[in-house]
Amino acid sequence: MLIVIAACLALVLLTTLIHYEVLTFLNSRLAVLHIPSRMKLLVAMVAMFFAHAIEIAVYGGAVYWMVEEMKLGVLEGANQVSFLTCFYFSAETYTSLGFGDLTPTGPIRLVAGVEALNGLLLIAWSASYTYLAMERYWGRA
């Protein structure tokens, strides 16, 4: 269980760092980008989408490693555990969608709970950044 707790801490730190770096990059580069102001919002949205996709992949990879290599739990409902299965599980957990077709059992349940909270925070961070970017660029010609 200690390995799962350490993994959760590392995952939160890594995904937060990824998000921080993407938003920092956007904040410094959007202002000097020579495209119409409203297009800057599209650039920001696409960049944030890819940041979230990378963060989901990080969690998916961790779940795959914990299930397949470390034997720290099972994804019930999966006919076969693959990286894509874990990526899908991670996407529905990160976004708090939770279809319920895949259910973690064992110590990896903690990862699912931490990922849901972390995803909520990172998505909210993206939303607040989008609000600030809209204030900055939407009204400009």
N, C-alpha and C positions, 0 to 999 in steps of 0.2 A: 504494500500500500504506500510505503514511503516513496517508491519510484514513481507512482502515479501522482502523488502530491508534488514532487519535484518537477515532473513533466508538465503538470498544470501551471506551475509558476513559470517555467521556461516558456511555455506556449503563450501565456498572457504577455510576458515581457517581449517576446519576439514579434507577436502580431501587433502589439502597441507600437513597437519601434518601426515596423514596416509602415504602419498607418501614419505615424509621426513624420517619417521621411517623405512619404508621398505628399502629404499636405504641406510640408515645408517646401518641397520642390515646387509644387503648384503655386504656393503663395509668392515665391520669389520669381518664378518664370512667367506667370500669367500676365503680370503688369507690363512686361517688355515684349510679349508676343505680338507680332504685327498681323493681327487678324481682327475682324469686327468684334466689338466688346461682347455682344451676346454669344458669339461663337466660343469665346473663352469659357463660358459656362458649360458648353458641350464638351470641351476638352477636359474640364474639371470632372464632369460626370463620368466620362469614359475612364479617366485615370483612377477615380475612386472605385468604379466597378472592378477594374483589374486589381486594385489593391485588395478589395474584399475577396476576389476570386483567389488571389495568392494566399491570403490568410486562411480561407476555407481549405485550400490545398495543404497548407501546413498542418492544420488540425487533422485533415483526412489522412495524411501521411503518418502522423503520430498515432492515430487510432489503428491504422493498418499495422504499424510496427508493434503496438501493444497487443493486438489480437493475434497476429500471425507469428511474431518472433518471441515476444515475451510471455505469451499465453496468460495475459492479465484479464481476460474476459472474452465474451462472445457477443457477436451481433446477431441476436435471434431474429429470424425472419429472412435472413440472407441464405440463399441456396449455396452460394459460393462467396467467400470473402475475397475481394480483389481491391486494388487501390480505387477503382471507379466506384465500387460499392461504398467504400469508406468516404470517398469524396462526396457522394450523394448524401450519406448519413450526416456528414459534416455540414453540408449546405443546408439541410433541413433543420439541423440543430442550431447553427450559427444565426440563422434568420428567425429562429423560434417558430418555424412553420410546423414542425413536428407531426408529420403524417401518421407516425406510429407504426409504419410497416416494418421498420427496423428498430429493435430495442436492445440497448446495451445491458449486459448482465456482468456481474463481477465488479472488480475495482474500476474498470473503465467508465462506469456510470458517473464517477466524479468528473471525468474529462467532459462528458456531455453537459453536465450542469455548469461547469466553468465556461465551456465554449458558448453556451447560450447567454450567459451574463456578459462575457467578453464581446460577443457579437452585438448584443444590444447596445453596449457602450460605444463600440466602434461605428456602428450604423448611426447612432445619435451624433457622434462626432462629425461624421460625414454630412449629416443633415444640417448641423449648425454651421459648418464650413460653407455649405451650399447657400444657406441664408445670407451669410456675410458676403459671399461672392456675388449673389444676386443684387444685394444692396450696392455693391461696388460697380458692377458692370451692366446691369440690366437697363438702367435708364440712359446710358450713354449711347450716342449714335454710332 
